[in-house]
């Protein structure tokens, strides 16, 4: 381990990238504690402690909801913009052609996503303020929305905070190591773990009956992390033979690896962004003047709390749907089959062309089914386990990491390890020049 760290430190480029990434993450955590002036923090903390939907949202934003940070929305508007652009890429032919143009096309789509993030963040900030005000139990609202001179600067500040986070994430991607947006979400989740551990230990100290569920939650978290690592690294290797050149040339053997979890953590991030929408919308309707809307809002709020079956069912189905959707966009069996054929390769027992495309698509579809099922089960398992604890009378303690958090953390860490190892190989290769 010491030798590995020494190799990383001796690589000047890698050392700079890691230090740059850490500096940006520290800056982000500092920004997350800057409160927007004029907010009723006491009322806000009381709301966050009682509303499970806001607690889940606060988990992905590093606790910025509890102190009404200038990065209150985190990068959720950017995630929503990415979802919209992904859907438009399938629907709009111009965007579909851009996605096929390689790196230049992806850069243009990313540019459109950034432009879409700004208005989404602006309107979502207003929606979040209205939601927080509707949940407060005191006469003083979290933010006074009656005065445009007060609410508009706050909305612009929160929007600027989201844009700043997106820019910081892109700086990490360009000059640091790893995917910047994923690392910011990763830092937000990790930042909440010490608080969850401390809260669990405090509850166990106050009430010994909470000690057993706390230990169980810790063990279950370790088991889930281990399972996620094993499945994330699992893959199906399709053998490929490349014909050698010349009369006596030998054929080269290679493999086409297709991972079980091809979509990574993207479906989880997308699903988390959408699964809370019915509950939040219901909380808006509760304060409507119409009795019908109030009843609808009350039903939606009750049904789509994080510990209810409708919420778990919707979460489960969204993860599966987004997994299939994302894989269908990123994995093209026809293009892979053409590339194999152009390089003089073939799959033993399968004819080049249409049969190869169908064979790869069939294997990918089967792996996607198991990968989607795995992601969905991991996503809902901590919530389901906590629900079982509550209903069985064992007791309940705060979850250390949600299912979404486990997938994101494992995915980010494994990707970082791969990139660090790749950088070390490049560093060793340069020694020969």
C-alpha positions as CSV (number, residue, x, y, z in Angstrom):
1,X,0.0,0.0,0.0
2,X,2.8,2.4,0.9
3,X,4.6,1.6,-2.3
4,X,1.4,2.3,-4.3
5,X,0.9,5.7,-2.6
6,X,4.6,6.5,-3.2
7,X,4.2,5.7,-6.9
8,X,1.2,8.1,-7.1
9,X,3.1,10.8,-5.3
10,X,6.2,10.4,-7.6
11,X,4.0,10.9,-10.7
12,X,4.0,14.7,-11.1
13,X,0.9,14.9,-13.4
14,X,-1.1,12.5,-11.3
15,X,-0.1,14.2,-8.1
16,X,-1.3,17.6,-9.5
17,X,-4.6,16.1,-10.7
18,X,-5.4,14.5,-7.3
19,X,-4.5,17.6,-5.3
20,X,-6.5,19.8,-7.7
21,X,-9.5,17.5,-7.3
22,X,-9.2,17.5,-3.5
23,X,-8.9,21.3,-3.6
24,X,-12.1,21.6,-5.6
25,X,-14.0,19.2,-3.3
26,X,-12.9,21.2,-0.2
27,X,-14.0,24.4,-1.9
28,X,-17.4,22.8,-2.6
29,X,-17.8,21.7,1.0
30,X,-16.9,25.2,2.1
31,X,-19.5,26.7,-0.2
32,X,-22.1,24.3,1.0
33,X,-22.0,25.9,4.4
34,X,-22.5,29.5,3.2
35,X,-26.1,30.4,4.1
36,X,-28.3,32.6,2.0
37,X,-29.0,35.8,4.1
38,X,-32.6,36.2,5.3
39,X,-33.5,32.5,5.8
40,X,-35.2,31.2,9.0
41,X,-32.7,28.5,9.7
42,X,-34.4,27.2,12.9
43,X,-37.7,26.6,11.1
44,X,-35.7,25.0,8.2
45,X,-33.9,22.6,10.4
46,X,-37.1,21.6,12.1
47,X,-38.7,20.8,8.7
48,X,-35.6,18.8,7.5
49,X,-35.7,16.7,10.7
50,X,-39.4,15.7,10.1
51,X,-39.8,15.5,6.3
52,X,-38.3,12.3,4.9
53,X,-38.4,13.5,1.3
54,X,-36.3,16.6,2.2
55,X,-33.9,14.4,4.2
56,X,-33.3,12.2,1.2
57,X,-32.8,15.3,-1.0
58,X,-30.5,16.8,1.6
59,X,-28.4,13.6,1.5
60,X,-27.6,14.1,-2.1
61,X,-26.8,17.8,-1.6
62,X,-24.5,17.3,1.3
63,X,-26.8,18.9,3.9
64,X,-27.3,22.2,2.0
65,X,-31.0,22.0,2.6
66,X,-30.7,22.2,6.4
67,X,-28.8,25.5,6.4
68,X,-30.3,27.0,3.2
69,X,-27.0,27.1,1.5
70,X,-26.3,29.0,-1.7
71,X,-26.0,25.6,-3.3
72,X,-29.4,24.6,-2.0
73,X,-30.4,22.8,-5.2
74,X,-27.0,21.0,-5.6
75,X,-26.7,19.8,-9.1
76,X,-30.2,18.3,-9.3
77,X,-31.2,20.9,-12.0
78,X,-28.2,19.7,-14.1
79,X,-29.3,16.1,-13.6
80,X,-32.8,17.0,-14.7
81,X,-31.4,18.9,-17.7
82,X,-29.4,15.8,-18.6
83,X,-32.5,13.6,-18.4
84,X,-34.4,16.0,-20.7
85,X,-31.5,16.1,-23.2
86,X,-31.2,12.3,-23.2
87,X,-34.9,12.1,-24.0
88,X,-34.6,14.7,-26.7
89,X,-31.7,12.9,-28.3
90,X,-34.0,10.0,-29.0
91,X,-36.9,12.2,-30.2
92,X,-35.2,15.1,-32.1
93,X,-33.3,13.9,-35.3
94,X,-30.8,16.8,-35.1
95,X,-29.8,16.0,-31.6
96,X,-29.6,12.3,-32.5
97,X,-27.2,13.1,-35.4
98,X,-25.1,15.2,-33.0
99,X,-24.8,12.3,-30.6
100,X,-23.3,10.2,-33.4
101,X,-20.7,12.8,-34.4
102,X,-18.3,11.7,-31.6
103,X,-16.6,14.1,-29.2
104,X,-17.6,17.3,-31.0
105,X,-21.3,16.3,-31.0
106,X,-21.2,15.4,-27.3
107,X,-19.6,18.7,-26.5
108,X,-22.5,20.5,-28.2
109,X,-25.1,18.5,-26.4
110,X,-23.3,19.2,-23.1
111,X,-23.4,22.9,-24.0
112,X,-27.1,22.7,-24.6
113,X,-27.5,20.9,-21.2
114,X,-25.6,23.7,-19.4
115,X,-27.9,26.3,-21.0
116,X,-31.0,24.4,-20.0
117,X,-29.7,24.0,-16.4
118,X,-30.0,27.7,-15.7
119,X,-33.7,28.2,-16.2
120,X,-34.4,24.8,-14.6
121,X,-32.4,25.9,-11.5
122,X,-34.2,29.3,-11.4
123,X,-37.7,27.8,-11.4
124,X,-36.8,24.8,-9.2
125,X,-35.3,27.2,-6.6
126,X,-38.7,29.0,-6.4
127,X,-40.5,25.7,-6.1
128,X,-38.2,24.6,-3.3
129,X,-38.7,27.8,-1.4
130,X,-42.5,27.5,-1.7
131,X,-42.3,23.9,-0.6
132,X,-40.2,24.7,2.5
133,X,-42.6,27.5,3.4
134,X,-45.5,25.2,3.1
135,X,-43.9,22.7,5.5
136,X,-43.0,25.2,8.3
137,X,-45.0,25.0,11.5
138,X,-44.2,28.5,12.6
139,X,-45.8,31.8,11.7
140,X,-42.5,33.0,10.2
141,X,-41.8,31.5,6.8
142,X,-38.4,30.2,5.8
143,X,-38.2,32.9,3.1
144,X,-40.6,35.8,2.6
145,X,-42.0,35.3,-0.9
146,X,-44.4,38.2,-0.9
147,X,-41.7,40.8,-1.7
148,X,-40.1,40.4,-5.2
149,X,-37.1,42.4,-4.0
150,X,-36.4,39.7,-1.5
151,X,-37.3,36.5,-3.4
152,X,-35.7,37.3,-6.8
153,X,-32.1,37.9,-5.5
154,X,-32.4,34.7,-3.4
155,X,-33.5,32.7,-6.5
156,X,-30.7,34.1,-8.5
157,X,-28.2,33.3,-5.8
158,X,-29.3,29.7,-5.6
159,X,-29.3,29.4,-9.4
160,X,-25.8,30.8,-9.5
161,X,-24.8,28.3,-6.8
162,X,-26.0,25.4,-9.1
163,X,-24.1,26.9,-12.1
164,X,-21.0,27.2,-10.0
165,X,-21.2,23.5,-8.9
166,X,-21.6,22.4,-12.5
167,X,-18.5,24.5,-13.5
168,X,-16.5,23.1,-10.6
169,X,-17.5,19.6,-11.7
170,X,-16.3,20.3,-15.2
171,X,-13.0,21.7,-13.9
172,X,-12.4,18.4,-12.1
173,X,-13.3,16.5,-15.3
174,X,-10.8,18.5,-17.4
175,X,-7.9,19.2,-15.0
176,X,-8.4,16.7,-12.2
177,X,-9.2,13.0,-12.1
178,X,-12.5,11.3,-12.4
179,X,-15.9,12.6,-13.4
180,X,-16.5,15.9,-11.7
181,X,-20.3,15.8,-11.4
182,X,-20.1,12.2,-9.9
183,X,-17.4,13.3,-7.5
184,X,-19.5,16.2,-6.2
185,X,-22.4,13.9,-5.6
186,X,-19.9,11.4,-4.0
187,X,-18.5,14.2,-1.7
188,X,-22.1,15.1,-0.7
189,X,-23.0,11.6,0.3
190,X,-19.7,11.0,2.2
191,X,-20.1,14.2,4.1
192,X,-23.3,13.0,5.7
193,X,-21.9,9.6,6.8
194,X,-20.1,10.8,10.0
195,X,-23.3,12.5,11.1
196,X,-25.4,9.4,10.5
197,X,-22.8,7.3,12.5
198,X,-22.8,9.8,15.3
199,X,-26.6,9.9,15.4
200,X,-26.8,6.1,15.4
201,X,-24.3,5.8,18.3
202,X,-26.1,8.5,20.3
203,X,-29.4,6.7,19.9
204,X,-27.7,3.4,21.0
205,X,-26.2,5.1,24.0
206,X,-29.6,6.6,25.0
207,X,-31.6,3.5,24.3
208,X,-29.8,0.1,24.4
209,X,-32.6,-1.4,22.2
210,X,-31.2,0.7,19.3
211,X,-27.8,-1.0,19.5
212,X,-28.9,-4.2,17.7
213,X,-30.5,-2.4,14.7
214,X,-27.5,-0.1,14.5
215,X,-25.0,-3.0,14.4
216,X,-27.3,-4.7,11.9
217,X,-27.4,-1.7,9.7
218,X,-23.6,-1.4,9.7
219,X,-23.2,-5.1,8.8
220,X,-25.8,-4.9,6.1
221,X,-24.1,-1.8,4.6
222,X,-20.8,-3.6,4.5
223,X,-22.4,-6.6,2.8
224,X,-24.2,-4.5,0.3
225,X,-21.0,-2.6,-0.6
226,X,-19.2,-5.9,-1.1
227,X,-22.0,-7.2,-3.3
228,X,-22.1,-4.0,-5.4
229,X,-18.3,-4.2,-5.9
230,X,-18.5,-7.8,-7.1
231,X,-21.4,-7.2,-9.5
232,X,-19.9,-3.9,-10.8
233,X,-16.7,-5.8,-11.7
234,X,-18.6,-8.8,-13.1
235,X,-18.6,-9.1,-16.9
236,X,-19.4,-11.6,-19.7
237,X,-16.4,-12.1,-22.1
238,X,-17.4,-12.9,-25.7
239,X,-14.4,-14.6,-27.4
240,X,-13.3,-13.0,-30.7
241,X,-10.8,-14.4,-33.2
242,X,-8.8,-12.1,-35.4
243,X,-7.5,-13.7,-38.5
244,X,-3.7,-13.5,-38.9
245,X,-2.1,-12.1,-42.1
246,X,0.0,-14.4,-44.2
247,X,-0.1,-18.1,-44.9
248,X,1.4,-19.3,-41.7
249,X,0.2,-16.4,-39.5
250,X,-1.6,-17.4,-36.3
251,X,-5.0,-16.1,-35.4
252,X,-5.1,-13.8,-32.4
253,X,-7.6,-14.4,-29.6
254,X,-9.3,-11.6,-27.8
255,X,-12.4,-10.9,-25.8
256,X,-15.3,-8.4,-25.9
257,X,-16.2,-7.7,-22.3
258,X,-19.8,-6.7,-21.6
259,X,-20.4,-5.7,-17.9
260,X,-23.4,-6.9,-16.0
261,X,-24.0,-3.3,-14.7
262,X,-23.4,-1.5,-18.0
263,X,-25.3,1.7,-16.9
264,X,-23.3,2.2,-13.7
265,X,-24.8,4.7,-11.3
266,X,-26.6,6.9,-13.9
267,X,-30.0,5.2,-13.6
268,X,-29.9,5.6,-9.8
269,X,-29.2,9.3,-10.1
270,X,-32.0,9.8,-12.6
271,X,-34.5,7.8,-10.6
272,X,-33.7,9.6,-7.3
273,X,-34.3,12.9,-9.2
274,X,-37.8,11.8,-10.3
275,X,-39.1,9.4,-7.6
276,X,-39.6,12.2,-5.1
277,X,-41.6,14.3,-7.6
278,X,-45.1,12.9,-6.7
279,X,-44.5,13.4,-3.0
280,X,-43.2,17.0,-3.4
281,X,-46.1,17.8,-5.8
282,X,-48.5,16.5,-3.2
283,X,-47.1,18.8,-0.6
284,X,-47.8,21.7,-2.9
285,X,-51.4,20.6,-3.4
286,X,-52.0,20.2,0.3
287,X,-52.1,24.0,0.7
288,X,-54.3,24.6,-2.3
289,X,-57.7,26.4,-1.9
290,X,-59.6,23.7,-3.7
291,X,-60.8,20.9,-1.4
292,X,-60.3,18.4,-4.2
293,X,-56.7,19.4,-4.7
294,X,-56.1,19.3,-0.9
295,X,-57.4,15.7,-0.8
296,X,-55.3,14.7,-3.8
297,X,-52.2,16.3,-2.3
298,X,-52.8,14.6,1.0
299,X,-53.1,11.2,-0.7
300,X,-50.0,11.7,-2.8
301,X,-48.0,12.9,0.2
302,X,-49.1,9.8,2.2
303,X,-48.6,7.3,-0.6
304,X,-45.2,8.5,-1.8
305,X,-43.2,8.8,1.4
306,X,-39.9,7.0,1.3
307,X,-41.1,4.2,3.6
308,X,-44.3,3.3,1.6
309,X,-44.9,0.5,-0.9
310,X,-45.9,2.9,-3.8
311,X,-42.7,4.9,-3.3
312,X,-40.6,1.7,-3.3
313,X,-42.5,0.3,-6.3
314,X,-42.1,3.5,-8.3
315,X,-38.4,3.7,-7.4
316,X,-37.8,0.1,-8.4
317,X,-39.5,0.5,-11.8
318,X,-37.8,3.8,-12.6
319,X,-34.3,2.3,-12.0
320,X,-35.1,-0.6,-14.3
321,X,-36.6,1.7,-17.0
322,X,-33.6,4.1,-16.9
323,X,-31.2,1.2,-17.0
324,X,-32.7,-0.1,-20.2
325,X,-32.9,3.5,-21.6
326,X,-29.3,4.4,-20.8
327,X,-27.9,1.1,-22.2
328,X,-29.9,1.5,-25.4
329,X,-28.3,4.9,-25.9
330,X,-24.7,4.1,-25.0
331,X,-24.4,0.5,-26.2
332,X,-24.7,-0.1,-30.0
333,X,-24.4,-3.8,-31.0
334,X,-24.5,-3.0,-34.7
335,X,-21.6,-0.6,-34.5
336,X,-19.6,-3.0,-32.3
337,X,-20.2,-5.8,-34.9
338,X,-19.1,-3.6,-37.7
339,X,-15.9,-2.6,-35.9
340,X,-15.1,-6.3,-35.2
341,X,-15.6,-7.1,-38.9
342,X,-13.5,-4.1,-40.1
343,X,-10.6,-5.4,-38.0
344,X,-10.9,-8.9,-39.5
345,X,-12.4,-10.4,-36.4
346,X,-15.3,-12.8,-35.8
347,X,-17.0,-14.6,-33.0
348,X,-16.4,-18.3,-33.3
349,X,-19.6,-20.1,-34.5
350,X,-21.3,-16.8,-35.4
351,X,-21.3,-15.3,-38.9
352,X,-20.2,-11.7,-39.3
353,X,-22.8,-9.1,-40.0
354,X,-26.4,-9.4,-38.9
355,X,-25.9,-12.6,-36.9
356,X,-23.1,-11.1,-34.9
357,X,-25.2,-8.0,-34.2
358,X,-28.1,-10.1,-33.0
359,X,-25.8,-12.3,-30.9
360,X,-24.2,-9.3,-29.1
361,X,-27.6,-7.6,-28.7
362,X,-29.1,-10.8,-27.2
363,X,-26.3,-11.1,-24.6
364,X,-26.4,-7.4,-23.8
365,X,-30.2,-7.6,-23.3
366,X,-29.8,-10.5,-20.9
367,X,-27.1,-8.8,-18.9
368,X,-29.1,-5.6,-18.9
369,X,-32.0,-7.4,-17.3
370,X,-29.9,-8.8,-14.5
371,X,-28.0,-5.5,-14.1
372,X,-31.3,-3.5,-13.9
373,X,-32.8,-5.9,-11.4
374,X,-29.6,-5.7,-9.3
375,X,-29.6,-1.9,-9.3
376,X,-33.3,-1.7,-8.4
377,X,-32.9,-4.2,-5.5
378,X,-29.8,-2.4,-4.1
379,X,-31.6,0.9,-4.5
380,X,-34.6,-0.1,-2.4
381,X,-33.0,-2.6,0.0
382,X,-31.9,-0.1,2.7
383,X,-35.3,1.5,2.8
384,X,-37.0,-1.9,2.8
385,X,-34.7,-3.2,5.6
386,X,-35.5,-0.1,7.7
387,X,-39.2,-0.7,7.1
388,X,-38.9,-4.3,8.2
389,X,-37.1,-3.1,11.4
390,X,-39.9,-0.7,12.2
391,X,-42.8,-3.1,11.6
392,X,-41.1,-6.0,13.4
393,X,-40.6,-3.9,16.6
394,X,-36.8,-4.3,16.6
395,X,-36.5,-0.5,16.3
396,X,-35.1,1.9,13.8
397,X,-31.9,3.8,13.4
398,X,-30.8,6.2,10.6
399,X,-29.4,4.6,7.5
400,X,-25.7,5.1,7.1
401,X,-25.8,5.2,3.3
402,X,-28.8,4.8,1.0
403,X,-28.9,2.3,-1.8
404,X,-28.4,5.1,-4.2
405,X,-25.5,6.3,-2.2
406,X,-23.8,2.8,-2.1
407,X,-24.0,2.5,-5.9
408,X,-22.7,6.0,-6.4
409,X,-19.8,5.6,-3.9
410,X,-18.7,2.2,-5.2
411,X,-19.0,3.4,-8.9
412,X,-17.0,6.6,-8.2
413,X,-14.3,4.8,-6.2
414,X,-13.8,2.0,-8.7
415,X,-13.6,4.5,-11.6
416,X,-11.0,6.6,-9.7
417,X,-8.9,3.5,-9.0
418,X,-9.0,2.6,-12.7
419,X,-8.0,6.1,-13.8
420,X,-5.2,6.3,-11.2
421,X,-3.8,2.9,-12.4
422,X,-4.1,4.1,-16.0
423,X,-2.2,7.3,-15.2
424,X,0.5,5.3,-13.4
425,X,0.9,3.1,-16.5
426,X,1.3,6.2,-18.6
427,X,3.9,7.6,-16.2
428,X,5.9,4.4,-16.3
429,X,5.6,4.3,-20.1
430,X,7.0,7.8,-20.5
431,X,10.2,6.7,-18.7
432,X,11.3,4.9,-21.9
433,X,11.4,8.2,-23.8
